[in-house]
């Protein structure tokens, strides 16, 4: 099935540095250490990244982090739970922003 997102494009990610190598290098200099072990393990960070990938709807990131996590020995149950955390957060964020609507209603009904 053809889609807008071509899975083969994931392998072309590094080409984003071809016309802007200094910016690409700066991104990689930041991204690499961010995703490495620190206060959080690389495994924990990859699970967070997978969850955010779903929340932000990035099929490339979903593909990449699923593969990364599988190579780290993370199972589908753990990945699914991380995705549910993202879904719960997205729902909660949507609902709490409803307070803004209620504030406008309250203000206009006075």
Secondary structure, DSSP 8 states (H G I E B T S, - for coil): ---SS-GGGGGGGGGGGSS-HHHHHHHHHHHHHHHSSSSS-HHHHHHHHHHHHHHTT-HHHHHHHHHHHHHTT--HHHHHHHHHHHHHHHHHHHHHTHHHHHHHHHHHH-
